[in-house]
Amino acid sequence: MGARSSARRPRAVGRAAGLGLGGATLLMLLSGCSIADWGDAFGHFGWPSRGITLQAHEMYDLWIASTIAALTVGVGVWGLIFWCVIRYRKRGEELPVQTRFNMPMEILYTVTPILIVAVLFYYTAIVQTNVDKLSKNPDQIVEVVAFKWNWQFNYRDGMGEKANTVASTVGSSDVIPILVVPIGEKIRFEETSKDVIHSFWVPEMLFKRDVFPGNVRNVFEVTLDKTGRYVGRCAELCGTYHAFMNFELVVVESAEFDQFLEAKKAGKSTQEALTAIGKEPYATRTSPFNTRRQSHTWNQPETQAAGK
Ligand SMILES: [Cu+2]
């Protein structure tokens, strides 16, 4: 009696698990829930939001879909582990039935992971190619110059090192630099550093890219689809005041941007040009840090630390 029923039960459980998993996937497809809905439901799985660029949306969808796929596999594996632990727990001193291998099973758990990895690779390659895509004629070109420990943003009249800067914004220890860019236009960022490696990062873009000194000029393009103000940061440990390298990205309407750039070209300061288009002249999402260092350390008396 025992041999017959236990041979049938695993098959039945396997079938039920397969049905459950297939059902869940089908339900997800049929329920009409978009990937963004799933992201909202799970707090974006740790990302700040769906992003503010067309490129960010693609990365976001890939991230949420990959996480859901990983969780689906995870839940299946955890389920099987717990089922085995309970179903085949030690009940007596009798040695359990010793089996060698099960060919269909071996093939299944070799082919399934390969398929999953292939699908993830396929979508990753597509999204990565799109995110790195550069257009022949971007609408705006902004040179990002990083230095210890702040940013300069140069609006350029063409692509590459040889082009000219037509307007510029630079940050100081008292004023957060503001990077004004238009919505709905292809913006090309060209990065260069004056000293060490920094990294240009706007969390809401779901994107960062290293800023190198020397000959390497990192270039990327984004198209913003949400106006607003967003904090940008340096994401590469670059020295003492690395953590103080904040800037503010201000995304405005195209017409406002044109007006801003004209004002800058006419010699106005960034603050005056922002006021001219009816925007808050200073950063609203972040503020300058106190850069005054103290002469004492936590462990040493003041005179010793100052070398006296
Ligand atoms: Cu830095």
Boltz pocket constraint, residues with backbone or C-beta under 6 A from the ligand:
constraints:
  - pocket:
      binder: B
      contacts: [[A, 146], [A, 147], [A, 197], [A, 198], [A, 199], [A, 234], [A, 235], [A, 236], [A, 237], [A, 238], [A, 242], [A, 245]]
      max_distance: 6.0
